[in-house]
Amino acid sequence: MEYTNTVAASKITMSQLMLPSHSNFSGKIHGGYLLSLMDQIAFACASKYSGCYCVTASVDTVNFLNPVEIGELVTLKASVNYVGQTSMIVGIRVTSQNIQTGKEKHTNSSYFTMVAKDDKGNNVAVPKLILSNLQEVRRFYEGVERVNQKKKLQDQEKILDYSSPQAIENLKNYNVILAL
Ligand SMILES: CCCCCCCCCCCCCCCC(=O)SCCNC(=O)CCNC(=O)[C@H](O)C(C)(C)COP(=O)(O)OP(=O)(O)OC[C@H]1O[C@@H](n2cnc3c(N)ncnc32)[C@H](O)[C@@H]1OP(=O)(O)O
């Protein structure tokens, strides 16, 4: 029988009350703490989907859209959006709610690439992803695009000769002073 799983089966929601011990010097919740929560839910989501221990291979841009206050309830939602052979892209959305007023704000979103491992630490194949609706199809194609963009960026980094006369000349378009 084919080794499969659904997006729905990968879904996880996690909520946590923000305590004073999670705050930074300005009294807001520390961004690093939120990143750690995002890594935890990415791990849980990928492990739940694949049935394996998983490691974080990469974290895409994480924008901090709104500060989180002490006493707010932070909720993270995650699902597997894309699978390769051994990797999975987990989409994560973070919101924060003032419990007294009920007012909710979107604080972060990001995509974590997780890789499944076997007991010996070797990368291992993940289940084929069953896409059950058009939203899941859209998210899958967004994952395809992320993988392609990353490959393109890696190729460009290999091609760029930063010491070429053109590259040196081009620096005048930036806010830098060349002092070699
Ligand atoms: C025993 C039970 C205990 C339970 C206890 C629970 C504790 C619960 C605590 C929870 C807390 C959270 C826990 C989080 C888990 C960590 O925090 S893990 C720590 C941080 N991460 C690491 O240490 C990973 C270290 N790196 C590696 O292991 C390997 O380099 C990697 C990332 C798996 C890549 O494997 P590789 O063999 O070098 O490379 P390769 O075969 O080219 O790539 C394999 C796949 O990864 C993809 N990939 C590789 N690099 C990248 C990249 N940079 N970007 C995107 N994709 C990539 C490839 O495209 C490929 O995808 P597929 O085509 O197979 O789908």
The ligand as a MOL file (V3000), in Angstrom:
LIG
                    3D

  0  0  0     0  0            999 V3000
M  V30 BEGIN CTAB
M  V30 COUNTS 65 67 0 0 0
M  V30 BEGIN ATOM
M  V30 1 C 14.2740 10.1600 20.0990 0
M  V30 2 C 13.0310 11.0130 20.2890 0
M  V30 3 C 13.2750 12.2180 21.1150 0
M  V30 4 C 12.1120 13.1870 21.1340 0
M  V30 5 C 12.5180 14.4560 21.7870 0
M  V30 6 C 11.5630 15.5320 21.5400 0
M  V30 7 C 12.1120 16.8840 21.8550 0
M  V30 8 C 11.2350 17.9240 21.3430 0
M  V30 9 C 11.8590 19.2570 21.3500 0
M  V30 10 C 11.2530 20.1150 20.3330 0
M  V30 11 C 12.2300 21.1040 19.9670 0
M  V30 12 C 12.2220 21.3160 18.4630 0
M  V30 13 C 13.2830 20.4440 17.8720 0
M  V30 14 C 13.4760 20.9050 16.4130 0
M  V30 15 C 14.5450 20.0980 15.8250 0
M  V30 16 C 15.8900 20.8080 15.8370 0
M  V30 17 O 16.0200 21.8120 16.5020 0
M  V30 18 S 17.0640 20.1180 15.0410 0
M  V30 19 C 18.4700 21.1540 15.2890 0
M  V30 20 C 18.7280 22.0550 14.1420 0
M  V30 21 N 18.8680 21.3500 12.9190 0
M  V30 22 C 19.8950 20.4970 12.6430 0
M  V30 23 O 20.7330 20.2030 13.4520 0
M  V30 24 C 19.9520 19.9500 11.2410 0
M  V30 25 C 21.3820 19.7100 10.8070 0
M  V30 26 N 21.4410 19.4400 9.3930 0
M  V30 27 C 21.1880 18.2090 8.8670 0
M  V30 28 O 20.8900 17.2350 9.5610 0
M  V30 29 C 21.2780 18.0520 7.3690 0
M  V30 30 O 22.1920 19.0020 6.8550 0
M  V30 31 C 19.9020 18.2590 6.6590 0
M  V30 32 C 19.3180 19.6310 6.8970 0
M  V30 33 C 18.9140 17.2150 7.1470 0
M  V30 34 C 20.0910 18.1340 5.1400 0
M  V30 35 O 20.4470 16.8080 4.8720 0
M  V30 36 P 21.6550 16.4510 3.8500 0
M  V30 37 O 21.7510 14.9790 3.8180 0
M  V30 38 O 22.8340 17.2470 4.1830 0
M  V30 39 O 21.1700 17.1110 2.4900 0
M  V30 40 P 20.2610 16.6380 1.2960 0
M  V30 41 O 20.1630 15.1470 1.1120 0
M  V30 42 O 20.7480 17.4560 0.1730 0
M  V30 43 O 18.8240 17.2100 1.7060 0
M  V30 44 C 17.8010 16.4410 2.2650 0
M  V30 45 C 16.5230 17.2140 2.0760 0
M  V30 46 O 16.5770 18.4340 2.7960 0
M  V30 47 C 16.3720 19.5470 1.9230 0
M  V30 48 N 17.2340 20.6310 2.3810 0
M  V30 49 C 18.5330 20.5360 2.7380 0
M  V30 50 N 18.9950 21.7390 3.1080 0
M  V30 51 C 17.9590 22.6030 2.9850 0
M  V30 52 C 17.8030 24.0030 3.2130 0
M  V30 53 N 18.7960 24.7670 3.6610 0
M  V30 54 N 16.6060 24.5600 2.9790 0
M  V30 55 C 15.5640 23.8160 2.5440 0
M  V30 56 N 15.6540 22.4800 2.3120 0
M  V30 57 C 16.8400 21.8910 2.5290 0
M  V30 58 C 16.7580 19.0430 0.5450 0
M  V30 59 O 16.1380 19.7900 -0.4680 0
M  V30 60 C 16.2770 17.6130 0.6140 0
M  V30 61 O 14.8760 17.6070 0.4130 0
M  V30 62 P 14.1390 16.3850 -0.3500 0
M  V30 63 O 14.4070 16.5560 -1.7890 0
M  V30 64 O 14.6900 15.0930 0.1860 0
M  V30 65 O 12.7040 16.5440 0.0100 0
M  V30 END ATOM
M  V30 BEGIN BOND
M  V30 1 1 1 2
M  V30 2 1 2 3
M  V30 3 1 3 4
M  V30 4 1 4 5
M  V30 5 1 5 6
M  V30 6 1 6 7
M  V30 7 1 7 8
M  V30 8 1 8 9
M  V30 9 1 9 10
M  V30 10 1 10 11
M  V30 11 1 11 12
M  V30 12 1 12 13
M  V30 13 1 13 14
M  V30 14 1 14 15
M  V30 15 1 15 16
M  V30 16 2 16 17
M  V30 17 1 16 18
M  V30 18 1 18 19
M  V30 19 1 19 20
M  V30 20 1 20 21
M  V30 21 1 21 22
M  V30 22 2 22 23
M  V30 23 1 22 24
M  V30 24 1 24 25
M  V30 25 1 25 26
M  V30 26 1 26 27
M  V30 27 2 27 28
M  V30 28 1 27 29
M  V30 29 1 29 30
M  V30 30 1 29 31
M  V30 31 1 31 32
M  V30 32 1 31 33
M  V30 33 1 31 34
M  V30 34 1 34 35
M  V30 35 1 35 36
M  V30 36 2 36 37
M  V30 37 1 36 38
M  V30 38 1 36 39
M  V30 39 1 39 40
M  V30 40 2 40 41
M  V30 41 1 40 42
M  V30 42 1 40 43
M  V30 43 1 43 44
M  V30 44 1 44 45
M  V30 45 1 45 46
M  V30 46 1 45 60
M  V30 47 1 46 47
M  V30 48 1 47 48
M  V30 49 1 47 58
M  V30 50 1 48 49
M  V30 51 1 48 57
M  V30 52 2 49 50
M  V30 53 1 50 51
M  V30 54 1 51 52
M  V30 55 2 51 57
M  V30 56 1 52 53
M  V30 57 2 52 54
M  V30 58 1 54 55
M  V30 59 2 55 56
M  V30 60 1 56 57
M  V30 61 1 58 59
M  V30 62 1 58 60
M  V30 63 1 60 61
M  V30 64 1 61 62
M  V30 65 2 62 63
M  V30 66 1 62 64
M  V30 67 1 62 65
M  V30 END BOND
M  V30 END CTAB
M  END
